[in-house]
Each structure stands twice: as C-alpha cells, then as structure tokens.
Amino acid sequence: MRKIFFVIFTFCVFMFFACSEEHKNDIAAAKAAKEYYDSLLAGNYAYFVRGMYLADTIPDGYREELEANAKMFVERVKEEHHGIREVRIMNCVNDTIHIEKTEKSVHAAEAFLVFCFGDSLNEEVVVPMVFHKNRWLMR
C-alpha cells in the first residue's frame, strides 16, 4: 500500500511541475502597439508617429504629413464606423532574427489587435513591431 501511495504521490508531484512550466507569451510588443493606437484615438498624433520605427530620422515635413494622415484616418473611421470604441490585444507572436555576419540579433513581433468600432463591427489588425533602443516601435 505504501509503494502504491508513493508512486501516485511521485506521479502527482511530477505532473504538477510539468504543468507549471507553461510558456508564457510576452505581450510587451502588443501592449506598446495598443498604447500607440490608444494615443492615436485620443488625438495625440505626434506620439503615434514617434512610435514608428526610425521616426526620428525622417524630415519634419514628412513627419507632419504622417501626423495629418493619422488625423484623417481617425476622422474617416468616425464617419464610417462611429469611431473606435476600444482597442483590444488578441495575441502577440515574438521572433528573434540573427544576423550572421554582424552577430547581432533583431527582436521583432507581430501584435494582433482587435478594433471594436462604434457600429458594433470588429476588425482584426496585425501590427508589425521591432525592438529598437529598448522600446517596441511599429514598423
């Protein structure tokens, strides 16, 4: 009887530790993408554009065009769908790209977001992200 109890107990302990090592998906890139889109919907177009990869290297005129395009996008969505009520995180897929010649690696991700429109429609959007200078940026 003791042997059976010991075997069952050992099996239960093993299963507990095997199941507790579940891989947790890092959704930091998706949280950053959601933050950028939330700021866009709040009218902070400059912050949204600064969240783009290499936005600090573009000329001021082009930056202003990007901000104007972001504003037009929000206005068009308001007209067509009564705005976006909420941005939800659906999933995030992370990847690391190793560059052999330079022995560097690039961290990339695809953030899967859901736009919940004011007219009850939902749209799934994939936002490609890249990790640059210790923050996630939209590609």
C-alpha positions as CSV (number, residue, x, y, z in Angstrom):
1,M,0.0,0.0,0.0
2,R,2.8,2.4,0.8
3,K,4.5,1.7,-2.5
4,I,1.3,2.5,-4.4
5,F,0.8,5.7,-2.4
6,F,4.5,6.7,-3.1
7,V,4.1,6.0,-6.8
8,I,0.9,8.0,-7.0
9,F,2.4,10.9,-4.9
10,T,5.5,11.0,-7.1
11,F,3.4,11.0,-10.3
12,C,1.2,13.9,-9.0
13,V,4.3,15.9,-8.0
14,F,5.9,15.3,-11.4
15,M,2.6,16.3,-13.2
16,F,2.4,19.5,-11.1
17,F,5.8,20.7,-12.0
18,A,5.4,19.6,-15.6
19,C,2.2,21.7,-16.0
20,S,3.5,24.7,-14.1
21,E,6.3,25.3,-16.6
22,E,3.8,26.6,-19.1
23,H,5.4,29.0,-21.6
24,K,4.1,32.5,-21.0
25,N,3.8,34.6,-24.1
26,D,5.5,38.0,-23.8
27,I,2.9,40.6,-24.9
28,A,5.0,43.7,-24.4
29,A,5.0,44.5,-28.1
30,A,1.3,44.2,-28.2
31,K,0.9,46.4,-25.2
32,A,3.1,49.0,-26.9
33,A,1.0,48.8,-30.1
34,K,-2.2,49.2,-28.1
35,E,-0.7,52.2,-26.4
36,Y,0.2,53.8,-29.7
37,Y,-3.3,53.3,-31.1
38,D,-5.0,54.4,-27.9
39,S,-3.0,57.7,-28.1
40,L,-4.0,58.0,-31.8
41,L,-7.6,57.7,-30.8
42,A,-7.1,60.3,-28.0
43,G,-5.8,62.8,-30.6
44,N,-2.1,62.5,-29.8
45,Y,-1.0,62.1,-33.4
46,A,2.6,63.1,-32.7
47,Y,3.1,60.3,-30.2
48,F,1.6,57.8,-32.6
49,V,4.1,58.9,-35.3
50,R,7.0,58.8,-32.8
51,G,6.0,55.2,-32.2
52,M,7.1,54.3,-35.7
53,Y,10.5,52.7,-36.4
54,L,13.1,55.4,-37.3
55,A,10.6,58.2,-36.9
56,D,13.4,60.4,-35.5
57,T,15.3,60.2,-38.9
58,I,12.5,61.5,-41.1
59,P,12.3,65.2,-42.2
60,D,9.9,67.4,-40.4
61,G,7.7,67.9,-43.5
62,Y,7.2,64.2,-43.8
63,R,6.5,63.8,-40.1
64,E,3.8,66.5,-40.4
65,E,2.3,64.5,-43.4
66,L,2.3,61.3,-41.3
67,E,0.5,63.2,-38.4
68,A,-2.0,64.6,-40.9
69,N,-2.7,61.1,-42.3
70,A,-3.2,59.8,-38.8
71,K,-5.7,62.5,-38.1
72,M,-7.5,61.8,-41.4
73,F,-7.7,58.1,-40.5
74,V,-9.3,58.8,-37.2
75,E,-11.8,61.2,-38.8
76,R,-12.7,58.7,-41.6
77,V,-13.2,56.0,-39.0
78,K,-15.5,58.3,-37.0
79,E,-17.6,59.0,-40.2
80,E,-17.8,55.4,-41.4
81,H,-18.0,53.4,-38.2
82,H,-18.8,56.0,-35.5
83,G,-15.2,55.8,-34.2
84,I,-13.2,53.1,-32.5
85,R,-14.7,52.3,-29.0
86,E,-11.8,50.1,-27.9
87,V,-8.6,48.5,-29.0
88,R,-8.0,45.0,-27.6
89,I,-5.0,42.8,-27.6
90,M,-5.7,39.5,-29.2
91,N,-2.2,37.9,-29.4
92,C,1.4,38.6,-29.9
93,V,4.0,36.5,-31.8
94,N,7.6,37.2,-31.0
95,D,10.6,36.4,-33.1
96,T,14.4,36.9,-33.0
97,I,16.3,37.3,-36.2
98,H,20.0,36.5,-36.0
99,I,22.3,38.3,-38.4
100,E,25.3,36.0,-39.0
101,K,27.8,38.5,-40.4
102,T,27.5,41.0,-37.6
103,E,26.5,38.5,-34.9
104,K,23.6,40.8,-33.9
105,S,20.1,39.9,-33.4
106,V,16.9,41.8,-34.1
107,H,13.8,41.3,-31.9
108,A,10.6,41.5,-33.9
109,A,7.0,40.8,-33.1
110,E,3.6,40.8,-34.7
111,A,0.9,42.3,-32.4
112,F,-2.6,41.1,-33.2
113,L,-5.1,43.8,-32.1
114,V,-8.9,44.0,-32.4
115,F,-10.5,47.3,-33.2
116,C,-14.0,47.5,-31.8
117,F,-15.9,50.1,-33.8
118,G,-18.8,52.2,-32.6
119,D,-21.2,50.5,-35.0
120,S,-20.5,47.1,-33.4
121,L,-18.1,45.8,-36.0
122,N,-14.8,44.3,-35.0
123,E,-11.7,44.3,-37.2
124,E,-8.5,42.2,-36.5
125,V,-5.3,44.1,-37.3
126,V,-1.7,42.9,-37.4
127,V,0.9,45.5,-36.3
128,P,4.5,44.5,-37.1
129,M,6.8,45.7,-34.3
130,V,10.5,45.9,-33.8
131,F,12.5,46.3,-30.6
132,H,14.9,49.3,-31.0
133,K,16.7,51.3,-28.4
134,N,15.0,49.5,-25.5
135,R,11.4,50.1,-26.8
136,W,8.9,48.5,-29.1
137,L,8.2,50.5,-32.3
138,M,5.8,50.0,-35.1
139,R,7.3,49.0,-38.5
